[in-house]
């Protein structure tokens, strides 16, 4: 049985499975999103900003 620290989550942008401990985070008011790298984080930020305008 693996411990929780081995848990993997899917990148919010590309859906790639990554270790939760290695993921980047973007926190909103009611959510936390996970990203595999800065490229995906920036991609989401761009999409997110567009939705507001
Ligand atoms: Zn990704």
mmCIF file of the protein (N, C-alpha, C, O) and its ligand, coordinates in Angstrom:
data_MODEL
# 
_entry.id   MODEL 
# 
loop_
_entity.id 
_entity.type 
_entity.pdbx_number_of_molecules 
1 polymer     1 
2 non-polymer 1 
# 
_entity_poly.entity_id                      1 
_entity_poly.type                           'polypeptide(L)' 
_entity_poly.nstd_linkage                   no 
_entity_poly.nstd_monomer                   no 
_entity_poly.pdbx_seq_one_letter_code       
;(UNK)(UNK)(UNK)(UNK)(UNK)(UNK)(UNK)(UNK)(UNK)(UNK)(UNK)(UNK)(UNK)(UNK)(UNK)(UNK)
(UNK)(UNK)(UNK)(UNK)(UNK)(UNK)(UNK)(UNK)(UNK)(UNK)(UNK)(UNK)(UNK)(UNK)(UNK)(UNK)
(UNK)(UNK)(UNK)(UNK)(UNK)(UNK)(UNK)(UNK)(UNK)(UNK)(UNK)(UNK)(UNK)(UNK)(UNK)(UNK)
(UNK)(UNK)(UNK)(UNK)(UNK)
;
_entity_poly.pdbx_seq_one_letter_code_can   XXXXXXXXXXXXXXXXXXXXXXXXXXXXXXXXXXXXXXXXXXXXXXXXXXXXX 
_entity_poly.pdbx_strand_id                 A 
# 
loop_
_entity_poly_seq.entity_id 
_entity_poly_seq.num 
_entity_poly_seq.mon_id 
_entity_poly_seq.hetero 
1 1  UNK n 
1 2  UNK n 
1 3  UNK n 
1 4  UNK n 
1 5  UNK n 
1 6  UNK n 
1 7  UNK n 
1 8  UNK n 
1 9  UNK n 
1 10 UNK n 
1 11 UNK n 
1 12 UNK n 
1 13 UNK n 
1 14 UNK n 
1 15 UNK n 
1 16 UNK n 
1 17 UNK n 
1 18 UNK n 
1 19 UNK n 
1 20 UNK n 
1 21 UNK n 
1 22 UNK n 
1 23 UNK n 
1 24 UNK n 
1 25 UNK n 
1 26 UNK n 
1 27 UNK n 
1 28 UNK n 
1 29 UNK n 
1 30 UNK n 
1 31 UNK n 
1 32 UNK n 
1 33 UNK n 
1 34 UNK n 
1 35 UNK n 
1 36 UNK n 
1 37 UNK n 
1 38 UNK n 
1 39 UNK n 
1 40 UNK n 
1 41 UNK n 
1 42 UNK n 
1 43 UNK n 
1 44 UNK n 
1 45 UNK n 
1 46 UNK n 
1 47 UNK n 
1 48 UNK n 
1 49 UNK n 
1 50 UNK n 
1 51 UNK n 
1 52 UNK n 
1 53 UNK n 
# 
loop_
_struct_asym.id 
_struct_asym.entity_id 
A 1 
B 2 
# 
loop_
_chem_comp.id 
_chem_comp.type 
_chem_comp.mon_nstd_flag 
UNK 'L-peptide linking' . 
ZN  non-polymer         . 
# 
_pdbx_entity_nonpoly.entity_id   2 
_pdbx_entity_nonpoly.name        ? 
_pdbx_entity_nonpoly.comp_id     ZN 
# 
_pdbx_nonpoly_scheme.asym_id         B 
_pdbx_nonpoly_scheme.entity_id       2 
_pdbx_nonpoly_scheme.mon_id          ZN 
_pdbx_nonpoly_scheme.ndb_seq_num     1 
_pdbx_nonpoly_scheme.pdb_seq_num     101 
_pdbx_nonpoly_scheme.auth_seq_num    101 
_pdbx_nonpoly_scheme.pdb_mon_id      ZN 
_pdbx_nonpoly_scheme.auth_mon_id     ZN 
_pdbx_nonpoly_scheme.pdb_strand_id   A 
_pdbx_nonpoly_scheme.pdb_ins_code    . 
# 
loop_
_atom_site.group_PDB 
_atom_site.id 
_atom_site.type_symbol 
_atom_site.label_atom_id 
_atom_site.label_alt_id 
_atom_site.label_comp_id 
_atom_site.label_asym_id 
_atom_site.label_entity_id 
_atom_site.label_seq_id 
_atom_site.pdbx_PDB_ins_code 
_atom_site.Cartn_x 
_atom_site.Cartn_y 
_atom_site.Cartn_z 
_atom_site.occupancy 
_atom_site.B_iso_or_equiv 
_atom_site.pdbx_formal_charge 
_atom_site.auth_seq_id 
_atom_site.auth_comp_id 
_atom_site.auth_asym_id 
_atom_site.auth_atom_id 
_atom_site.pdbx_PDB_model_num 
ATOM   1   N  N  . UNK A 1 1  ? 0.846   -1.202 0.000   1.00 0.00 ? 1   UNK A N  1 
ATOM   2   C  CA . UNK A 1 1  ? 0.000   0.000  0.000   1.00 0.00 ? 1   UNK A CA 1 
ATOM   3   C  C  . UNK A 1 1  ? 0.879   1.248  0.000   1.00 0.00 ? 1   UNK A C  1 
ATOM   4   O  O  . UNK A 1 1  ? 1.780   1.396  0.825   1.00 0.00 ? 1   UNK A O  1 
ATOM   5   N  N  . UNK A 1 2  ? 0.597   2.128  -0.934  1.00 0.00 ? 2   UNK A N  1 
ATOM   6   C  CA . UNK A 1 2  ? 1.361   3.374  -1.003  1.00 0.00 ? 2   UNK A CA 1 
ATOM   7   C  C  . UNK A 1 2  ? 0.743   4.436  -0.090  1.00 0.00 ? 2   UNK A C  1 
ATOM   8   O  O  . UNK A 1 2  ? -0.461  4.455  0.167   1.00 0.00 ? 2   UNK A O  1 
ATOM   9   N  N  . UNK A 1 3  ? 1.605   5.295  0.373   1.00 0.00 ? 3   UNK A N  1 
ATOM   10  C  CA . UNK A 1 3  ? 1.121   6.413  1.186   1.00 0.00 ? 3   UNK A CA 1 
ATOM   11  C  C  . UNK A 1 3  ? 0.572   7.533  0.301   1.00 0.00 ? 3   UNK A C  1 
ATOM   12  O  O  . UNK A 1 3  ? 0.760   7.519  -0.915  1.00 0.00 ? 3   UNK A O  1 
ATOM   13  N  N  . UNK A 1 4  ? -0.094  8.486  0.907   1.00 0.00 ? 4   UNK A N  1 
ATOM   14  C  CA . UNK A 1 4  ? -0.695  9.583  0.169   1.00 0.00 ? 4   UNK A CA 1 
ATOM   15  C  C  . UNK A 1 4  ? 0.334   10.434 -0.551  1.00 0.00 ? 4   UNK A C  1 
ATOM   16  O  O  . UNK A 1 4  ? 0.013   11.051 -1.566  1.00 0.00 ? 4   UNK A O  1 
ATOM   17  N  N  . UNK A 1 5  ? 1.534   10.482 -0.064  1.00 0.00 ? 5   UNK A N  1 
ATOM   18  C  CA . UNK A 1 5  ? 2.547   11.317 -0.713  1.00 0.00 ? 5   UNK A CA 1 
ATOM   19  C  C  . UNK A 1 5  ? 2.921   10.790 -2.099  1.00 0.00 ? 5   UNK A C  1 
ATOM   20  O  O  . UNK A 1 5  ? 3.548   11.498 -2.887  1.00 0.00 ? 5   UNK A O  1 
ATOM   21  N  N  . UNK A 1 6  ? 2.535   9.550  -2.392  1.00 0.00 ? 6   UNK A N  1 
ATOM   22  C  CA . UNK A 1 6  ? 2.742   9.000  -3.726  1.00 0.00 ? 6   UNK A CA 1 
ATOM   23  C  C  . UNK A 1 6  ? 1.572   9.309  -4.648  1.00 0.00 ? 6   UNK A C  1 
ATOM   24  O  O  . UNK A 1 6  ? 1.573   8.926  -5.819  1.00 0.00 ? 6   UNK A O  1 
ATOM   25  N  N  . UNK A 1 7  ? 0.595   9.989  -4.124  1.00 0.00 ? 7   UNK A N  1 
ATOM   26  C  CA . UNK A 1 7  ? -0.611  10.266 -4.899  1.00 0.00 ? 7   UNK A CA 1 
ATOM   27  C  C  . UNK A 1 7  ? -0.312  11.051 -6.166  1.00 0.00 ? 7   UNK A C  1 
ATOM   28  O  O  . UNK A 1 7  ? 0.511   11.967 -6.157  1.00 0.00 ? 7   UNK A O  1 
ATOM   29  N  N  . UNK A 1 8  ? -0.975  10.696 -7.245  1.00 0.00 ? 8   UNK A N  1 
ATOM   30  C  CA . UNK A 1 8  ? -0.811  11.423 -8.502  1.00 0.00 ? 8   UNK A CA 1 
ATOM   31  C  C  . UNK A 1 8  ? -2.121  12.101 -8.873  1.00 0.00 ? 8   UNK A C  1 
ATOM   32  O  O  . UNK A 1 8  ? -3.211  11.603 -8.592  1.00 0.00 ? 8   UNK A O  1 
ATOM   33  N  N  . UNK A 1 9  ? -1.976  13.249 -9.511  1.00 0.00 ? 9   UNK A N  1 
ATOM   34  C  CA . UNK A 1 9  ? -3.141  14.002 -9.955  1.00 0.00 ? 9   UNK A CA 1 
ATOM   35  C  C  . UNK A 1 9  ? -2.949  14.396 -11.419 1.00 0.00 ? 9   UNK A C  1 
ATOM   36  O  O  . UNK A 1 9  ? -1.825  14.398 -11.922 1.00 0.00 ? 9   UNK A O  1 
ATOM   37  N  N  . UNK A 1 10 ? -4.022  14.721 -12.084 1.00 0.00 ? 10  UNK A N  1 
ATOM   38  C  CA . UNK A 1 10 ? -3.962  15.081 -13.499 1.00 0.00 ? 10  UNK A CA 1 
ATOM   39  C  C  . UNK A 1 10 ? -3.759  16.577 -13.652 1.00 0.00 ? 10  UNK A C  1 
ATOM   40  O  O  . UNK A 1 10 ? -4.399  17.375 -12.968 1.00 0.00 ? 10  UNK A O  1 
ATOM   41  N  N  . UNK A 1 11 ? -2.857  16.952 -14.560 1.00 0.00 ? 11  UNK A N  1 
ATOM   42  C  CA . UNK A 1 11 ? -2.673  18.358 -14.895 1.00 0.00 ? 11  UNK A CA 1 
ATOM   43  C  C  . UNK A 1 11 ? -3.982  18.930 -15.423 1.00 0.00 ? 11  UNK A C  1 
ATOM   44  O  O  . UNK A 1 11 ? -4.665  18.294 -16.226 1.00 0.00 ? 11  UNK A O  1 
ATOM   45  N  N  . UNK A 1 12 ? -4.323  20.112 -14.978 1.00 0.00 ? 12  UNK A N  1 
ATOM   46  C  CA . UNK A 1 12 ? -5.598  20.720 -15.363 1.00 0.00 ? 12  UNK A CA 1 
ATOM   47  C  C  . UNK A 1 12 ? -5.650  21.031 -16.860 1.00 0.00 ? 12  UNK A C  1 
ATOM   48  O  O  . UNK A 1 12 ? -6.732  21.071 -17.446 1.00 0.00 ? 12  UNK A O  1 
ATOM   49  N  N  . UNK A 1 13 ? -4.505  21.249 -17.473 1.00 0.00 ? 13  UNK A N  1 
ATOM   50  C  CA . UNK A 1 13 ? -4.459  21.646 -18.880 1.00 0.00 ? 13  UNK A CA 1 
ATOM   51  C  C  . UNK A 1 13 ? -4.289  20.431 -19.794 1.00 0.00 ? 13  UNK A C  1 
ATOM   52  O  O  . UNK A 1 13 ? -5.106  20.214 -20.689 1.00 0.00 ? 13  UNK A O  1 
ATOM   53  N  N  . UNK A 1 14 ? -3.244  19.644 -19.580 1.00 0.00 ? 14  UNK A N  1 
ATOM   54  C  CA . UNK A 1 14 ? -2.918  18.567 -20.519 1.00 0.00 ? 14  UNK A CA 1 
ATOM   55  C  C  . UNK A 1 14 ? -3.324  17.189 -20.008 1.00 0.00 ? 14  UNK A C  1 
ATOM   56  O  O  . UNK A 1 14 ? -3.177  16.198 -20.723 1.00 0.00 ? 14  UNK A O  1 
ATOM   57  N  N  . UNK A 1 15 ? -3.829  17.115 -18.788 1.00 0.00 ? 15  UNK A N  1 
ATOM   58  C  CA . UNK A 1 15 ? -4.346  15.871 -18.212 1.00 0.00 ? 15  UNK A CA 1 
ATOM   59  C  C  . UNK A 1 15 ? -3.256  14.840 -17.937 1.00 0.00 ? 15  UNK A C  1 
ATOM   60  O  O  . UNK A 1 15 ? -3.554  13.680 -17.651 1.00 0.00 ? 15  UNK A O  1 
ATOM   61  N  N  . UNK A 1 16 ? -2.002  15.257 -18.023 1.00 0.00 ? 16  UNK A N  1 
ATOM   62  C  CA . UNK A 1 16 ? -0.907  14.346 -17.723 1.00 0.00 ? 16  UNK A CA 1 
ATOM   63  C  C  . UNK A 1 16 ? -0.881  14.052 -16.227 1.00 0.00 ? 16  UNK A C  1 
ATOM   64  O  O  . UNK A 1 16 ? -1.097  14.944 -15.407 1.00 0.00 ? 16  UNK A O  1 
ATOM   65  N  N  . UNK A 1 17 ? -0.614  12.794 -15.878 1.00 0.00 ? 17  UNK A N  1 
ATOM   66  C  CA . UNK A 1 17 ? -0.567  12.417 -14.477 1.00 0.00 ? 17  UNK A CA 1 
ATOM   67  C  C  . UNK A 1 17 ? 0.796   12.764 -13.893 1.00 0.00 ? 17  UNK A C  1 
ATOM   68  O  O  . UNK A 1 17 ? 1.830   12.373 -14.435 1.00 0.00 ? 17  UNK A O  1 
ATOM   69  N  N  . UNK A 1 18 ? 0.791   13.497 -12.791 1.00 0.00 ? 18  UNK A N  1 
ATOM   70  C  CA . UNK A 1 18 ? 2.021   13.928 -12.151 1.00 0.00 ? 18  UNK A CA 1 
ATOM   71  C  C  . UNK A 1 18 ? 1.921   13.711 -10.650 1.00 0.00 ? 18  UNK A C  1 
ATOM   72  O  O  . UNK A 1 18 ? 0.821   13.735 -10.097 1.00 0.00 ? 18  UNK A O  1 
ATOM   73  N  N  . UNK A 1 19 ? 3.054   13.499 -9.977  1.00 0.00 ? 19  UNK A N  1 
ATOM   74  C  CA . UNK A 1 19 ? 3.018   13.388 -8.512  1.00 0.00 ? 19  UNK A CA 1 
ATOM   75  C  C  . UNK A 1 19 ? 2.483   14.675 -7.902  1.00 0.00 ? 19  UNK A C  1 
ATOM   76  O  O  . UNK A 1 19 ? 2.909   15.770 -8.271  1.00 0.00 ? 19  UNK A O  1 
ATOM   77  N  N  . UNK A 1 20 ? 1.557   14.543 -6.977  1.00 0.00 ? 20  UNK A N  1 
ATOM   78  C  CA . UNK A 1 20 ? 0.935   15.714 -6.386  1.00 0.00 ? 20  UNK A CA 1 
ATOM   79  C  C  . UNK A 1 20 ? 1.975   16.645 -5.763  1.00 0.00 ? 20  UNK A C  1 
ATOM   80  O  O  . UNK A 1 20 ? 1.843   17.867 -5.817  1.00 0.00 ? 20  UNK A O  1 
ATOM   81  N  N  . UNK A 1 21 ? 3.001   16.051 -5.178  1.00 0.00 ? 21  UNK A N  1 
ATOM   82  C  CA . UNK A 1 21 ? 4.034   16.847 -4.510  1.00 0.00 ? 21  UNK A CA 1 
ATOM   83  C  C  . UNK A 1 21 ? 4.832   17.701 -5.493  1.00 0.00 ? 21  UNK A C  1 
ATOM   84  O  O  . UNK A 1 21 ? 5.413   18.715 -5.108  1.00 0.00 ? 21  UNK A O  1 
ATOM   85  N  N  . UNK A 1 22 ? 4.860   17.291 -6.762  1.00 0.00 ? 22  UNK A N  1 
ATOM   86  C  CA . UNK A 1 22 ? 5.647   18.013 -7.764  1.00 0.00 ? 22  UNK A CA 1 
ATOM   87  C  C  . UNK A 1 22 ? 4.811   18.978 -8.577  1.00 0.00 ? 22  UNK A C  1 
ATOM   88  O  O  . UNK A 1 22 ? 5.345   19.697 -9.422  1.00 0.00 ? 22  UNK A O  1 
ATOM   89  N  N  . UNK A 1 23 ? 3.510   19.007 -8.337  1.00 0.00 ? 23  UNK A N  1 
ATOM   90  C  CA . UNK A 1 23 ? 2.612   19.831 -9.146  1.00 0.00 ? 23  UNK A CA 1 
ATOM   91  C  C  . UNK A 1 23 ? 2.710   21.301 -8.763  1.00 0.00 ? 23  UNK A C  1 
ATOM   92  O  O  . UNK A 1 23 ? 3.002   21.647 -7.619  1.00 0.00 ? 23  UNK A O  1 
ATOM   93  N  N  . UNK A 1 24 ? 2.455   22.161 -9.756  1.00 0.00 ? 24  UNK A N  1 
ATOM   94  C  CA . UNK A 1 24 ? 2.297   23.586 -9.488  1.00 0.00 ? 24  UNK A CA 1 
ATOM   95  C  C  . UNK A 1 24 ? 0.833   23.859 -9.172  1.00 0.00 ? 24  UNK A C  1 
ATOM   96  O  O  . UNK A 1 24 ? -0.054  23.139 -9.630  1.00 0.00 ? 24  UNK A O  1 
ATOM   97  N  N  . UNK A 1 25 ? 0.589   24.889 -8.396  1.00 0.00 ? 25  UNK A N  1 
ATOM   98  C  CA . UNK A 1 25 ? -0.781  25.167 -7.973  1.00 0.00 ? 25  UNK A CA 1 
ATOM   99  C  C  . UNK A 1 25 ? -1.237  26.550 -8.387  1.00 0.00 ? 25  UNK A C  1 
ATOM   100 O  O  . UNK A 1 25 ? -0.450  27.496 -8.425  1.00 0.00 ? 25  UNK A O  1 
ATOM   101 N  N  . UNK A 1 26 ? -2.508  26.653 -8.693  1.00 0.00 ? 26  UNK A N  1 
ATOM   102 C  CA . UNK A 1 26 ? -3.157  27.950 -8.862  1.00 0.00 ? 26  UNK A CA 1 
ATOM   103 C  C  . UNK A 1 26 ? -4.375  27.952 -7.952  1.00 0.00 ? 26  UNK A C  1 
ATOM   104 O  O  . UNK A 1 26 ? -5.267  27.117 -8.102  1.00 0.00 ? 26  UNK A O  1 
ATOM   105 N  N  . UNK A 1 27 ? -4.415  28.864 -7.031  1.00 0.00 ? 27  UNK A N  1 
ATOM   106 C  CA . UNK A 1 27 ? -5.498  28.879 -6.061  1.00 0.00 ? 27  UNK A CA 1 
ATOM   107 C  C  . UNK A 1 27 ? -6.482  29.982 -6.360  1.00 0.00 ? 27  UNK A C  1 
ATOM   108 O  O  . UNK A 1 27 ? -6.106  31.142 -6.533  1.00 0.00 ? 27  UNK A O  1 
ATOM   109 N  N  . UNK A 1 28 ? -7.742  29.613 -6.420  1.00 0.00 ? 28  UNK A N  1 
ATOM   110 C  CA . UNK A 1 28 ? -8.816  30.588 -6.546  1.00 0.00 ? 28  UNK A CA 1 
ATOM   111 C  C  . UNK A 1 28 ? -9.511  30.732 -5.215  1.00 0.00 ? 28  UNK A C  1 
ATOM   112 O  O  . UNK A 1 28 ? -9.012  30.281 -4.184  1.00 0.00 ? 28  UNK A O  1 
ATOM   113 N  N  . UNK A 1 29 ? -10.660 31.360 -5.248  1.00 0.00 ? 29  UNK A N  1 
ATOM   114 C  CA . UNK A 1 29 ? -11.394 31.579 -4.005  1.00 0.00 ? 29  UNK A CA 1 
ATOM   115 C  C  . UNK A 1 29 ? -11.954 30.271 -3.459  1.00 0.00 ? 29  UNK A C  1 
ATOM   116 O  O  . UNK A 1 29 ? -12.048 30.090 -2.245  1.00 0.00 ? 29  UNK A O  1 
ATOM   117 N  N  . UNK A 1 30 ? -12.326 29.358 -4.359  1.00 0.00 ? 30  UNK A N  1 
ATOM   118 C  CA . UNK A 1 30 ? -12.985 28.129 -3.913  1.00 0.00 ? 30  UNK A CA 1 
ATOM   119 C  C  . UNK A 1 30 ? -12.379 26.880 -4.525  1.00 0.00 ? 30  UNK A C  1 
ATOM   120 O  O  . UNK A 1 30 ? -12.998 25.816 -4.506  1.00 0.00 ? 30  UNK A O  1 
ATOM   121 N  N  . UNK A 1 31 ? -11.162 27.001 -5.075  1.00 0.00 ? 31  UNK A N  1 
ATOM   122 C  CA . UNK A 1 31 ? -10.602 25.836 -5.747  1.00 0.00 ? 31  UNK A CA 1 
ATOM   123 C  C  . UNK A 1 31 ? -9.080  25.902 -5.759  1.00 0.00 ? 31  UNK A C  1 
ATOM   124 O  O  . UNK A 1 31 ? -8.490  26.970 -5.595  1.00 0.00 ? 31  UNK A O  1 
ATOM   125 N  N  . UNK A 1 32 ? -8.464  24.759 -5.952  1.00 0.00 ? 32  UNK A N  1 
ATOM   126 C  CA . UNK A 1 32 ? -7.030  24.678 -6.198  1.00 0.00 ? 32  UNK A CA 1 
ATOM   127 C  C  . UNK A 1 32 ? -6.830  23.818 -7.437  1.00 0.00 ? 32  UNK A C  1 
ATOM   128 O  O  . UNK A 1 32 ? -7.304  22.684 -7.496  1.00 0.00 ? 32  UNK A O  1 
ATOM   129 N  N  . UNK A 1 33 ? -6.123  24.362 -8.428  1.00 0.00 ? 33  UNK A N  1 
ATOM   130 C  CA . UNK A 1 33 ? -5.848  23.619 -9.649  1.00 0.00 ? 33  UNK A CA 1 
ATOM   131 C  C  . UNK A 1 33 ? -4.399  23.185 -9.663  1.00 0.00 ? 33  UNK A C  1 
ATOM   132 O  O  . UNK A 1 33 ? -3.540  23.815 -9.046  1.00 0.00 ? 33  UNK A O  1 
ATOM   133 N  N  . UNK A 1 34 ? -4.136  22.099 -10.376 1.00 0.00 ? 34  UNK A N  1 
ATOM   134 C  CA . UNK A 1 34 ? -2.786  21.543 -10.422 1.00 0.00 ? 34  UNK A CA 1 
ATOM   135 C  C  . UNK A 1 34 ? -2.271  21.534 -11.861 1.00 0.00 ? 34  UNK A C  1 
ATOM   136 O  O  . UNK A 1 34 ? -3.011  21.261 -12.806 1.00 0.00 ? 34  UNK A O  1 
ATOM   137 N  N  . UNK A 1 35 ? -0.980  21.840 -11.997 1.00 0.00 ? 35  UNK A N  1 
ATOM   138 C  CA . UNK A 1 35 ? -0.367  21.906 -13.318 1.00 0.00 ? 35  UNK A CA 1 
ATOM   139 C  C  . UNK A 1 35 ? 0.968   21.181 -13.301 1.00 0.00 ? 35  UNK A C  1 
ATOM   140 O  O  . UNK A 1 35 ? 1.669   21.179 -12.289 1.00 0.00 ? 35  UNK A O  1 
ATOM   141 N  N  . UNK A 1 36 ? 1.323   20.552 -14.447 1.00 0.00 ? 36  UNK A N  1 
ATOM   142 C  CA . UNK A 1 36 ? 2.550   19.756 -14.504 1.00 0.00 ? 36  UNK A CA 1 
ATOM   143 C  C  . UNK A 1 36 ? 3.772   20.648 -14.651 1.00 0.00 ? 36  UNK A C  1 
ATOM   144 O  O  . UNK A 1 36 ? 4.860   20.272 -14.215 1.00 0.00 ? 36  UNK A O  1 
ATOM   145 N  N  . UNK A 1 37 ? 3.617   21.829 -15.260 1.00 0.00 ? 37  UNK A N  1 
ATOM   146 C  CA . UNK A 1 37 ? 4.757   22.723 -15.422 1.00 0.00 ? 37  UNK A CA 1 
ATOM   147 C  C  . UNK A 1 37 ? 4.284   24.154 -15.650 1.00 0.00 ? 37  UNK A C  1 
ATOM   148 O  O  . UNK A 1 37 ? 3.086   24.418 -15.751 1.00 0.00 ? 37  UNK A O  1 
ATOM   149 N  N  . UNK A 1 38 ? 5.238   25.066 -15.729 1.00 0.00 ? 38  UNK A N  1 
ATOM   150 C  CA . UNK A 1 38 ? 4.906   26.488 -15.880 1.00 0.00 ? 38  UNK A CA 1 
ATOM   151 C  C  . UNK A 1 38 ? 4.186   26.775 -17.197 1.00 0.00 ? 38  UNK A C  1 
ATOM   152 O  O  . UNK A 1 38 ? 3.374   27.696 -17.287 1.00 0.00 ? 38  UNK A O  1 
ATOM   153 N  N  . UNK A 1 39 ? 4.494   25.974 -18.213 1.00 0.00 ? 39  UNK A N  1 
ATOM   154 C  CA . UNK A 1 39 ? 3.862   26.182 -19.510 1.00 0.00 ? 39  UNK A CA 1 
ATOM   155 C  C  . UNK A 1 39 ? 2.350   26.008 -19.398 1.00 0.00 ? 39  UNK A C  1 
ATOM   156 O  O  . UNK A 1 39 ? 1.576   26.818 -19.909 1.00 0.00 ? 39  UNK A O  1 
ATOM   157 N  N  . UNK A 1 40 ? 1.951   24.945 -18.724 1.00 0.00 ? 40  UNK A N  1 
ATOM   158 C  CA . UNK A 1 40 ? 0.522   24.691 -18.544 1.00 0.00 ? 40  UNK A CA 1 
ATOM   159 C  C  . UNK A 1 40 ? -0.098  25.748 -17.629 1.00 0.00 ? 40  UNK A C  1 
ATOM   160 O  O  . UNK A 1 40 ? -1.225  26.187 -17.859 1.00 0.00 ? 40  UNK A O  1 
ATOM   161 N  N  . UNK A 1 41 ? 0.620   26.147 -16.615 1.00 0.00 ? 41  UNK A N  1 
ATOM   162 C  CA . UNK A 1 41 ? 0.106   27.180 -15.713 1.00 0.00 ? 41  UNK A CA 1 
ATOM   163 C  C  . UNK A 1 41 ? -0.119  28.487 -16.461 1.00 0.00 ? 41  UNK A C  1 
ATOM   164 O  O  . UNK A 1 41 ? -1.147  29.138 -16.277 1.00 0.00 ? 41  UNK A O  1 
ATOM   165 N  N  . UNK A 1 42 ? 0.836   28.877 -17.303 1.00 0.00 ? 42  UNK A N  1 
ATOM   166 C  CA . UNK A 1 42 ? 0.682   30.106 -18.085 1.00 0.00 ? 42  UNK A CA 1 
ATOM   167 C  C  . UNK A 1 42 ? -0.459  29.983 -19.086 1.00 0.00 ? 42  UNK A C  1 
ATOM   168 O  O  . UNK A 1 42 ? -1.203  30.937 -19.314 1.00 0.00 ? 42  UNK A O  1 
ATOM   169 N  N  . UNK A 1 43 ? -0.591  28.803 -19.680 1.00 0.00 ? 43  UNK A N  1 
ATOM   170 C  CA . UNK A 1 43 ? -1.673  28.575 -20.633 1.00 0.00 ? 43  UNK A CA 1 
ATOM   171 C  C  . UNK A 1 43 ? -3.016  28.776 -19.946 1.00 0.00 ? 43  UNK A C  1 
ATOM   172 O  O  . UNK A 1 43 ? -3.903  29.444 -20.479 1.00 0.00 ? 43  UNK A O  1 
ATOM   173 N  N  . UNK A 1 44 ? -3.158  28.200 -18.769 1.00 0.00 ? 44  UNK A N  1 
ATOM   174 C  CA . UNK A 1 44 ? -4.421  28.347 -18.036 1.00 0.00 ? 44  UNK A CA 1 
ATOM   175 C  C  . UNK A 1 44 ? -4.664  29.802 -17.643 1.00 0.00 ? 44  UNK A C  1 
ATOM   176 O  O  . UNK A 1 44 ? -5.789  30.295 -17.730 1.00 0.00 ? 44  UNK A O  1 
ATOM   177 N  N  . UNK A 1 45 ? -3.614  30.480 -17.213 1.00 0.00 ? 45  UNK A N  1 
ATOM   178 C  CA . UNK A 1 45 ? -3.746  31.895 -16.838 1.00 0.00 ? 45  UNK A CA 1 
ATOM   179 C  C  . UNK A 1 45 ? -4.257  32.717 -18.008 1.00 0.00 ? 45  UNK A C  1 
ATOM   180 O  O  . UNK A 1 45 ? -5.126  33.572 -17.837 1.00 0.00 ? 45  UNK A O  1 
ATOM   181 N  N  . UNK A 1 46 ? -3.721  32.463 -19.200 1.00 0.00 ? 46  UNK A N  1 
ATOM   182 C  CA . UNK A 1 46 ? -4.159  33.191 -20.384 1.00 0.00 ? 46  UNK A CA 1 
ATOM   183 C  C  . UNK A 1 46 ? -5.632  32.920 -20.684 1.00 0.00 ? 46  UNK A C  1 
ATOM   184 O  O  . UNK A 1 46 ? -6.399  33.842 -20.962 1.00 0.00 ? 46  UNK A O  1 
ATOM   185 N  N  . UNK A 1 47 ? -6.011  31.657 -20.625 1.00 0.00 ? 47  UNK A N  1 
ATOM   186 C  CA . UNK A 1 47 ? -7.410  31.301 -20.870 1.00 0.00 ? 47  UNK A CA 1 
ATOM   187 C  C  . UNK A 1 47 ? -8.312  31.941 -19.829 1.00 0.00 ? 47  UNK A C  1 
ATOM   188 O  O  . UNK A 1 47 ? -9.389  32.448 -20.145 1.00 0.00 ? 47  UNK A O  1 
ATOM   189 N  N  . UNK A 1 48 ? -7.862  31.908 -18.597 1.00 0.00 ? 48  UNK A N  1 
ATOM   190 C  CA . UNK A 1 48 ? -8.641  32.415 -17.472 1.00 0.00 ? 48  UNK A CA 1 
ATOM   191 C  C  . UNK A 1 48 ? -8.868  33.918 -17.621 1.00 0.00 ? 48  UNK A C  1 
ATOM   192 O  O  . UNK A 1 48 ? -9.968  34.411 -17.371 1.00 0.00 ? 48  UNK A O  1 
ATOM   193 N  N  . UNK A 1 49 ? -7.841  34.636 -18.022 1.00 0.00 ? 49  UNK A N  1 
ATOM   194 C  CA . UNK A 1 49 ? -7.962  36.080 -18.192 1.00 0.00 ? 49  UNK A CA 1 
ATOM   195 C  C  . UNK A 1 49 ? -8.909  36.427 -19.336 1.00 0.00 ? 49  UNK A C  1 
ATOM   196 O  O  . UNK A 1 49 ? -9.660  37.400 -19.265 1.00 0.00 ? 49  UNK A O  1 
ATOM   197 N  N  . UNK A 1 50 ? -8.862  35.623 -20.378 1.00 0.00 ? 50  UNK A N  1 
ATOM   198 C  CA . UNK A 1 50 ? -9.730  35.878 -21.523 1.00 0.00 ? 50  UNK A CA 1 
ATOM   199 C  C  . UNK A 1 50 ? -11.199 35.744 -21.142 1.00 0.00 ? 50  UNK A C  1 
ATOM   200 O  O  . UNK A 1 50 ? -12.042 36.497 -21.628 1.00 0.00 ? 50  UNK A O  1 
ATOM   201 N  N  . UNK A 1 51 ? -11.498 34.801 -20.287 1.00 0.00 ? 51  UNK A N  1 
ATOM   202 C  CA . UNK A 1 51 ? -12.888 34.564 -19.902 1.00 0.00 ? 51  UNK A CA 1 
ATOM   203 C  C  . UNK A 1 51 ? -13.480 35.752 -19.147 1.00 0.00 ? 51  UNK A C  1 
ATOM   204 O  O  . UNK A 1 51 ? -14.690 35.974 -19.172 1.00 0.00 ? 51  UNK A O  1 
ATOM   205 N  N  . UNK A 1 52 ? -12.626 36.502 -18.487 1.00 0.00 ? 52  UNK A N  1 
ATOM   206 C  CA . UNK A 1 52 ? -13.121 37.618 -17.698 1.00 0.00 ? 52  UNK A CA 1 
ATOM   207 C  C  . UNK A 1 52 ? -13.526 38.807 -18.551 1.00 0.00 ? 52  UNK A C  1 
ATOM   208 O  O  . UNK A 1 52 ? -14.371 39.611 -18.158 1.00 0.00 ? 52  UNK A O  1 
ATOM   209 N  N  . UNK A 1 53 ? -12.908 38.910 -19.727 1.00 0.00 ? 53  UNK A N  1 
ATOM   210 C  CA . UNK A 1 53 ? -13.175 40.082 -20.561 1.00 0.00 ? 53  UNK A CA 1 
ATOM   211 C  C  . UNK A 1 53 ? -14.280 39.809 -21.588 1.00 0.00 ? 53  UNK A C  1 
ATOM   212 O  O  . UNK A 1 53 ? -14.628 40.693 -22.371 1.00 0.00 ? 53  UNK A O  1 
HETATM 213 ZN ZN . ZN  B 2 .  ? 0.248   20.002 -18.081 1.00 0.00 ? 101 ZN  A ZN 1 
# 
